[in-house]
Amino acid sequence: AFEISSLGKRVLLIDADTYGPSIAPALGVTEPGPGILAALRLARQGRLDQVELTRLSHELSFEKHTLRFLPGVTTPMRWSDFDETAVNGLIEIARANFDAIVVDVAPSLEPGIYTPESSVSRNQASLGFIDAAELVLGLFAADATGVNRFLWDLRMVSFDYWPVANRVRSQALGMSPERQLKDAIYKLAHRELNHLFPEDSVATDTALQRAQPLLLAARNSKLREGI
């Protein structure tokens, strides 16, 4: 989101992870406010517009640029707020007012999980935003466990996506980890590996400690260059 914004684009960053939203603390937003829950409520009622979306989101300024950030849920029990009408309404208003919308969703994609209290699927948040997305990035940890979990998750995938390996390092996979990952994804998932992000714990730790994106906290890092 920050990289796209630095190109002069109008960007909205949305935290739609209903299991463990984490963008607000990662960016040092200590008072996130009602955020996405209020936006969804207004969208469901047909009352969400640019003014309300601006009011409910945070302006994050950096260098000569800004982006808007819509914080996630304040409690995991509010996943039922992500009904189809509300999600589609939020996306419609966002698309009308921004050049790019970056959405972080939970990795759980299993459909058909309901409770007696709600007609909304437990994973509707992820499924709804993915269904509306023009590009889906499927990130996975570049080690034996991460690849196995990724292949397991792909059983739930019926949409197009880009496989992206994260934290690529020889310590976990041995020599030529890039080649091993590309071969494994091609053989087991029948897909080309679109990109690989190198392990760079110094950069990520610095970003977390400063509550800043890599663009600001570690501009010249290997990971930032990879992004």
C-alpha positions as CSV (number, residue, x, y, z in Angstrom):
1,A,0.0,0.0,0.0
2,F,2.8,2.4,0.9
3,E,4.8,1.6,-2.2
4,I,1.7,2.2,-4.5
5,S,1.0,5.4,-2.7
6,S,4.6,6.6,-3.2
7,L,3.9,6.5,-6.9
8,G,1.3,9.3,-6.5
9,K,-1.7,7.0,-6.4
10,R,-4.7,7.4,-4.1
11,V,-4.6,4.3,-1.9
12,L,-7.0,2.8,0.7
13,L,-5.5,0.1,3.0
14,I,-8.2,-2.2,4.6
15,D,-7.7,-4.6,7.4
16,A,-10.4,-7.3,6.8
17,D,-8.8,-10.1,8.9
18,T,-11.6,-11.2,11.2
19,Y,-9.4,-13.6,13.1
20,G,-6.4,-11.5,14.1
21,P,-6.3,-7.9,12.6
22,S,-2.8,-6.6,13.1
23,I,-2.2,-3.6,10.8
24,A,-3.2,-0.9,13.3
25,P,-0.5,-1.9,15.9
26,A,2.0,-2.5,13.2
27,L,1.6,1.1,12.1
28,G,1.4,2.5,15.6
29,V,-2.4,3.4,15.3
30,T,-3.3,3.2,19.0
31,E,-6.9,4.4,18.7
32,P,-8.2,2.8,15.6
33,G,-11.9,3.7,16.3
34,P,-14.9,2.0,14.8
35,G,-13.2,1.6,11.4
36,I,-14.5,-1.1,9.1
37,L,-17.4,-2.2,11.3
38,A,-19.0,1.3,11.1
39,A,-18.2,1.5,7.3
40,L,-19.9,-1.9,6.8
41,R,-23.0,-0.8,8.8
42,L,-23.3,2.4,6.7
43,A,-22.8,0.5,3.5
44,R,-25.5,-2.0,4.4
45,Q,-27.8,0.9,4.9
46,G,-26.8,2.6,1.7
47,R,-25.4,5.6,3.6
48,L,-21.7,5.1,3.0
49,D,-20.1,7.9,0.9
50,Q,-16.7,9.5,0.5
51,V,-17.2,11.8,3.4
52,E,-18.1,9.0,5.8
53,L,-15.3,6.7,4.5
54,T,-12.8,9.6,5.1
55,R,-14.2,10.1,8.6
56,L,-13.9,6.5,9.6
57,S,-10.4,5.9,8.1
58,H,-7.0,7.3,9.2
59,E,-4.8,9.4,7.1
60,L,-1.2,8.1,7.2
61,S,1.3,10.7,5.9
62,F,4.8,9.9,4.9
63,E,7.3,12.0,3.0
64,K,5.2,13.9,0.4
65,H,2.4,11.3,0.2
66,T,-0.6,10.1,2.1
67,L,-2.8,7.1,2.2
68,R,-6.0,6.1,4.0
69,F,-6.2,3.2,6.4
70,L,-9.5,1.6,7.5
71,P,-8.8,-0.4,10.7
72,G,-10.2,-3.9,11.3
73,V,-12.6,-5.4,13.8
74,T,-12.2,-4.7,17.5
75,T,-13.5,-8.2,18.4
76,P,-13.4,-11.4,16.4
77,M,-17.1,-12.0,17.3
78,R,-18.1,-9.3,14.8
79,W,-17.4,-11.4,11.7
80,S,-21.1,-11.6,11.0
81,D,-21.0,-7.9,10.0
82,F,-19.3,-8.9,6.8
83,D,-22.4,-9.8,4.8
84,E,-22.4,-9.6,1.1
85,T,-24.4,-6.4,0.8
86,A,-22.1,-4.6,3.3
87,V,-18.9,-5.8,1.7
88,N,-20.0,-5.0,-1.8
89,G,-21.2,-1.6,-0.7
90,L,-17.8,-0.7,0.9
91,I,-15.9,-1.9,-2.2
92,E,-18.1,0.1,-4.5
93,I,-17.5,3.4,-2.6
94,A,-13.8,2.6,-2.3
95,R,-13.4,2.0,-6.0
96,A,-15.1,5.2,-6.8
97,N,-12.7,7.2,-4.7
98,F,-9.3,5.5,-4.8
99,D,-6.9,4.3,-7.5
100,A,-5.9,1.2,-5.5
101,I,-7.4,-0.7,-2.6
102,V,-5.1,-3.1,-0.7
103,V,-7.0,-5.6,1.6
104,D,-5.5,-7.9,4.1
105,V,-7.7,-10.9,4.7
106,A,-7.5,-14.0,7.0
107,P,-6.1,-17.1,5.4
108,S,-9.2,-19.2,6.4
109,L,-11.2,-19.8,3.2
110,E,-13.4,-22.8,4.1
111,P,-17.0,-22.0,3.0
112,G,-20.2,-23.2,4.6
113,I,-19.3,-22.5,8.2
114,Y,-22.4,-21.0,9.9
115,T,-23.8,-20.6,13.4
116,P,-27.5,-20.6,14.5
117,E,-27.1,-16.9,15.3
118,S,-26.1,-15.7,11.8
119,S,-26.7,-16.5,8.1
120,V,-23.3,-15.1,7.3
121,S,-20.5,-17.5,6.7
122,R,-17.6,-17.4,9.1
123,N,-15.2,-16.7,6.3
124,Q,-17.4,-14.4,4.3
125,A,-15.0,-11.5,4.9
126,S,-12.1,-13.2,3.1
127,L,-14.2,-14.8,0.5
128,G,-16.1,-11.6,-0.3
129,F,-13.1,-9.4,-0.7
130,I,-11.2,-12.1,-2.7
131,D,-14.2,-12.5,-5.0
132,A,-14.1,-8.8,-5.8
133,A,-10.3,-8.5,-6.1
134,E,-8.6,-7.9,-9.4
135,L,-5.4,-9.5,-8.1
136,V,-4.9,-12.0,-5.2
137,L,-1.5,-12.6,-3.7
138,G,-1.1,-16.0,-1.9
139,L,1.8,-15.6,0.4
140,F,3.4,-18.6,2.2
141,A,6.4,-19.2,4.4
142,A,9.4,-20.5,2.4
143,D,10.0,-23.6,4.5
144,A,8.7,-27.2,4.5
145,T,5.9,-26.5,6.9
146,G,4.9,-23.3,5.1
147,V,4.8,-25.0,1.7
148,N,2.7,-27.9,3.1
149,R,0.2,-25.5,4.7
150,F,0.0,-23.5,1.4
151,L,-0.8,-26.6,-0.6
152,W,-3.4,-27.6,2.0
153,D,-5.1,-24.2,1.8
154,L,-5.2,-24.5,-2.0
155,R,-7.8,-27.2,-1.7
156,M,-10.2,-24.3,-0.9
157,V,-9.1,-22.1,-3.8
158,S,-11.3,-21.7,-6.8
159,F,-10.0,-18.3,-7.9
160,D,-6.9,-17.1,-9.7
161,Y,-4.0,-16.0,-7.6
162,W,-0.2,-15.3,-7.6
163,P,1.9,-17.6,-5.4
164,V,4.4,-15.6,-3.5
165,A,7.1,-17.1,-1.3
166,N,8.0,-15.2,1.9
167,R,11.2,-15.4,4.0
168,V,13.3,-17.3,1.5
169,R,16.5,-18.5,3.0
170,S,19.0,-21.3,2.5
171,Q,19.0,-22.1,6.3
172,A,15.5,-23.6,5.9
173,L,15.8,-25.2,2.5
174,G,19.4,-25.8,1.8
175,M,21.2,-24.7,-1.3
176,S,19.4,-22.9,-4.1
177,P,16.1,-22.3,-2.1
178,E,14.7,-20.2,-5.0
179,R,15.0,-23.1,-7.4
180,Q,13.6,-25.6,-4.9
181,L,10.5,-23.4,-4.3
182,K,9.9,-22.8,-7.9
183,D,10.1,-26.5,-8.7
184,A,7.9,-27.5,-5.8
185,I,5.1,-25.1,-6.6
186,Y,5.2,-26.0,-10.3
187,K,5.2,-29.7,-9.5
188,L,2.7,-29.8,-6.7
189,A,0.4,-26.8,-7.4
190,H,0.9,-26.6,-11.2
191,R,1.6,-22.9,-11.0
192,E,4.5,-20.6,-11.7
193,L,5.9,-19.0,-8.6
194,N,5.4,-15.3,-9.2
195,H,7.8,-13.8,-6.7
196,L,10.1,-14.5,-3.8
197,F,10.8,-12.2,-0.8
198,P,14.2,-12.8,0.9
199,E,14.5,-13.3,4.6
200,D,15.4,-10.0,6.2
201,S,14.8,-10.1,9.9
202,V,16.8,-6.9,10.6
203,A,14.5,-4.9,8.3
204,T,11.3,-6.4,9.6
205,D,12.3,-6.0,13.2
206,T,13.2,-2.4,12.6
207,A,9.9,-1.8,10.9
208,L,8.0,-3.4,13.8
209,Q,10.0,-1.5,16.4
210,R,9.4,1.8,14.7
211,A,5.8,1.0,13.7
212,Q,6.6,2.0,10.2
213,P,6.5,0.4,6.7
214,L,9.7,-0.8,5.2
215,L,9.6,2.2,2.8
216,L,10.4,4.4,5.8
217,A,12.1,2.0,8.3
218,A,14.4,0.1,6.0
219,R,14.3,1.8,2.6
220,N,17.5,0.1,1.3
221,S,16.8,-3.3,2.7
222,K,16.8,-6.5,0.6
223,L,13.1,-7.1,1.5
224,R,12.0,-3.6,0.5
225,E,13.8,-3.9,-2.8
226,G,12.1,-7.3,-3.3
227,I,8.7,-5.7,-2.8
